[in-house]
Amino acid sequence: MSRTSIDTATRPVRLDIAGVALNGDLSLPLDAHGFVLFAHGSGSSRRSSRNRAVAEVLQRAHLGTLLLDLLTEREELVDVTTAEFRFDIPLLADRVVAALDWADEDPRTSTLSLGVFGASTGAAAALIAAATRPAIVRAVVSRGGRPDLAEAALDVVTAPTLLIVGGRDDMVIELNRQAFARLKAPKELAIVPGATHLFEEPGALDQVSRLATDWFVRHLE
């Protein structure tokens, strides 16, 4: 067991959902006020250093987190070579929906308001899941995401949605603006000045973490 703060324990979990077994890392502060599921994409996983950094900031704000692999170990190995799963948005979305159902039923998380944090193609999966489970998902945040790939789901999302994009990520900015125009839910588009797609510039990921934390605290608590 590792600890990200004095009262937050992180434990490995294995979810048998959607016909597969998926690995995750579950962190729950003792006084959690909400819970955020991380939907990874584009070849990433629960080991993503960027998403882990954001998750630790959320935990310090008394929000539980689940960093979940959306692909099985075998699928990850195949995807490294073929990239055939990372853009399979329906597959990723089905697994996010199943994970939300798990969180809504598990006694450790069932009393907490649920949000979804999506990165890259995982943002599209998060938005489709929010449209599919409007009674469960209370907020969505996208980091450098492809919300445009959610397509028709954009028109029916009701959860407040924050899209975060790097100021130097020109193509993704335009795709986010197109998706933003279609969203009818409460929404904001935040552009981090000087940041590229992976937010590797000094201070860029800190801004992402602050924006995401403020959004989830506002809408989950």
C-alpha positions as CSV (number, residue, x, y, z in Angstrom):
1,M,0.0,0.0,0.0
2,S,1.3,3.5,-0.8
3,R,0.1,6.8,0.5
4,T,-0.3,10.0,-1.5
5,S,-1.3,12.0,1.6
6,I,-1.6,11.4,5.3
7,D,-5.1,10.0,4.9
8,T,-5.3,8.6,1.4
9,A,-4.4,5.0,0.7
10,T,-3.9,3.7,-2.9
11,R,-4.8,0.1,-3.5
12,P,-4.7,-2.1,-6.7
13,V,-8.1,-3.3,-7.8
14,R,-9.2,-5.7,-10.6
15,L,-12.6,-5.0,-12.1
16,D,-14.4,-7.8,-13.8
17,I,-16.6,-5.7,-16.0
18,A,-17.9,-5.7,-19.6
19,G,-16.7,-9.2,-20.1
20,V,-13.0,-8.5,-19.3
21,A,-10.8,-8.0,-16.3
22,L,-9.3,-4.5,-16.0
23,N,-6.6,-3.4,-13.6
24,G,-6.8,-0.1,-11.7
25,D,-5.5,1.9,-8.8
26,L,-8.1,3.1,-6.3
27,S,-7.4,6.0,-4.0
28,L,-10.0,7.1,-1.4
29,P,-9.4,9.8,1.2
30,L,-11.1,9.0,4.5
31,D,-13.2,12.1,4.1
32,A,-13.8,11.9,0.3
33,H,-16.4,14.4,-1.0
34,G,-16.5,12.9,-4.5
35,F,-15.0,10.4,-6.8
36,V,-13.3,10.7,-10.2
37,L,-12.7,7.9,-12.8
38,F,-9.8,8.5,-15.2
39,A,-10.4,7.4,-18.8
40,H,-7.1,7.0,-20.5
41,G,-6.6,7.0,-24.3
42,S,-4.2,6.9,-27.2
43,G,-2.0,4.1,-25.8
44,S,-1.9,5.4,-22.3
45,S,-2.8,3.5,-19.1
46,R,-3.2,3.8,-15.3
47,R,0.6,4.3,-15.2
48,S,0.4,7.6,-17.0
49,S,2.6,10.0,-15.0
50,R,0.5,13.0,-16.1
51,N,-2.8,11.5,-15.0
52,R,-1.2,10.3,-11.8
53,A,0.0,13.9,-11.1
54,V,-3.5,15.2,-11.6
55,A,-5.0,12.5,-9.5
56,E,-2.8,13.3,-6.6
57,V,-3.9,16.9,-6.6
58,L,-7.6,15.7,-6.7
59,Q,-6.9,13.5,-3.7
60,R,-5.5,16.4,-1.7
61,A,-8.8,18.2,-2.4
62,H,-10.6,15.2,-0.8
63,L,-11.7,13.5,-4.0
64,G,-11.3,9.8,-4.5
65,T,-9.8,8.6,-7.8
66,L,-9.7,5.4,-9.9
67,L,-7.0,5.2,-12.5
68,L,-8.2,2.3,-14.7
69,D,-6.7,0.5,-17.6
70,L,-9.3,0.5,-20.3
71,L,-7.5,-2.3,-22.2
72,T,-6.6,-5.7,-21.0
73,E,-2.9,-6.7,-20.7
74,R,-3.1,-8.6,-24.0
75,E,-4.9,-5.8,-25.8
76,E,-2.2,-3.3,-24.6
77,L,0.5,-5.5,-26.1
78,V,-1.4,-5.7,-29.4
79,D,-2.1,-2.0,-29.4
80,V,1.5,-1.0,-29.0
81,T,2.2,-2.6,-32.4
82,T,-1.1,-2.0,-34.3
83,A,-2.8,1.0,-32.4
84,E,-6.1,-0.8,-33.2
85,F,-7.7,-0.3,-29.8
86,R,-6.8,3.2,-28.9
87,F,-9.2,4.7,-31.4
88,D,-12.0,2.1,-30.8
89,I,-14.1,4.7,-29.1
90,P,-17.2,2.5,-28.7
91,L,-15.1,-0.2,-26.9
92,L,-13.5,2.4,-24.6
93,A,-16.8,4.0,-23.9
94,D,-18.5,0.7,-23.0
95,R,-15.8,0.0,-20.5
96,V,-16.0,3.5,-18.9
97,V,-19.8,2.9,-18.6
98,A,-19.2,-0.4,-16.9
99,A,-16.7,1.1,-14.6
100,L,-19.2,3.8,-13.6
101,D,-21.8,1.2,-12.9
102,W,-19.2,-0.6,-10.7
103,A,-18.4,2.6,-8.8
104,D,-22.1,3.3,-8.4
105,E,-22.6,-0.1,-6.8
106,D,-19.4,-0.6,-4.8
107,P,-19.9,0.3,-1.1
108,R,-16.7,2.2,-1.0
109,T,-17.8,4.7,-3.7
110,S,-21.6,4.3,-4.1
111,T,-22.3,7.3,-1.8
112,L,-20.0,9.7,-3.7
113,S,-20.8,12.0,-6.6
114,L,-19.1,10.7,-9.7
115,G,-17.0,12.5,-12.3
116,V,-14.9,11.4,-15.2
117,F,-11.5,12.8,-16.3
118,G,-10.7,11.9,-19.9
119,A,-7.4,12.4,-21.7
120,S,-6.8,12.1,-25.5
121,T,-9.3,9.6,-27.0
122,G,-10.4,8.8,-23.4
123,A,-12.1,12.2,-23.4
124,A,-14.5,10.9,-26.1
125,A,-15.2,7.8,-24.1
126,A,-15.8,9.9,-21.0
127,L,-18.4,12.1,-22.8
128,I,-20.2,9.1,-24.3
129,A,-20.3,7.5,-20.9
130,A,-21.7,10.8,-19.4
131,A,-24.4,10.8,-22.1
132,T,-25.2,7.1,-21.4
133,R,-25.3,7.5,-17.6
134,P,-26.7,11.0,-17.0
135,A,-28.0,10.1,-13.6
136,I,-24.5,9.0,-12.4
137,V,-22.0,11.4,-14.0
138,R,-22.0,14.8,-12.4
139,A,-19.0,16.4,-14.1
140,V,-16.5,15.8,-17.0
141,V,-13.0,17.1,-17.6
142,S,-11.0,16.6,-20.8
143,R,-7.2,17.1,-20.9
144,G,-5.8,17.5,-24.4
145,G,-8.7,15.4,-25.5
146,R,-10.6,14.5,-28.6
147,P,-14.2,15.3,-27.6
148,D,-15.1,15.6,-31.3
149,L,-14.8,11.7,-31.4
150,A,-17.9,11.5,-29.1
151,E,-19.9,12.6,-32.1
152,A,-23.7,12.4,-31.5
153,A,-23.2,12.0,-27.7
154,L,-22.1,15.7,-27.5
155,D,-25.6,16.8,-28.2
156,V,-27.1,14.9,-25.2
157,V,-24.4,15.3,-22.5
158,T,-25.9,17.0,-19.4
159,A,-22.9,16.9,-17.0
160,P,-21.0,20.2,-16.7
161,T,-18.0,19.8,-19.0
162,L,-14.6,21.4,-18.9
163,L,-12.3,21.1,-22.0
164,I,-8.6,21.9,-21.3
165,V,-6.3,22.3,-24.3
166,G,-2.7,23.5,-24.7
167,G,-2.3,26.9,-26.3
168,R,0.2,25.5,-28.8
169,D,-1.8,22.5,-29.7
170,D,-3.4,24.1,-32.7
171,M,-5.2,21.2,-34.4
172,V,-6.7,20.0,-31.1
173,I,-7.8,23.5,-30.1
174,E,-9.9,23.6,-33.3
175,L,-11.4,20.2,-32.7
176,N,-12.2,21.2,-29.1
177,R,-13.9,24.4,-30.3
178,Q,-16.0,22.4,-32.7
179,A,-17.0,20.0,-29.9
180,F,-17.6,22.9,-27.5
181,A,-20.0,24.5,-29.8
182,R,-22.2,21.3,-29.8
183,L,-22.3,20.8,-26.1
184,K,-25.5,22.0,-24.5
185,A,-24.5,21.2,-20.9
186,P,-22.8,23.9,-18.7
187,K,-19.4,24.1,-20.2
188,E,-16.0,25.9,-20.3
189,L,-13.1,25.8,-22.7
190,A,-9.7,26.5,-20.9
191,I,-6.6,27.1,-23.0
192,V,-3.3,26.8,-21.2
193,P,-0.9,29.4,-22.7
194,G,2.3,28.0,-24.1
195,A,1.4,24.4,-23.6
196,T,1.7,21.7,-26.2
197,H,-0.4,18.5,-26.4
198,L,1.2,16.6,-23.5
199,F,1.5,19.7,-21.2
200,E,5.2,19.0,-20.6
201,E,6.2,22.6,-20.3
202,P,7.1,23.9,-16.8
203,G,3.9,24.7,-14.8
204,A,1.5,23.5,-17.6
205,L,0.4,20.4,-15.8
206,D,0.0,22.3,-12.6
207,Q,-2.5,24.5,-14.3
208,V,-4.3,21.5,-15.7
209,S,-4.5,20.1,-12.1
210,R,-5.8,23.3,-10.7
211,L,-8.4,23.7,-13.4
212,A,-9.6,20.1,-13.0
213,T,-9.7,20.2,-9.2
214,D,-11.7,23.5,-9.2
215,W,-14.2,22.0,-11.6
216,F,-14.7,18.8,-9.8
217,V,-14.9,20.4,-6.4
218,R,-17.5,22.8,-7.7
219,H,-19.7,20.2,-9.3
220,L,-19.1,17.1,-7.1
221,E,-19.3,18.5,-3.6
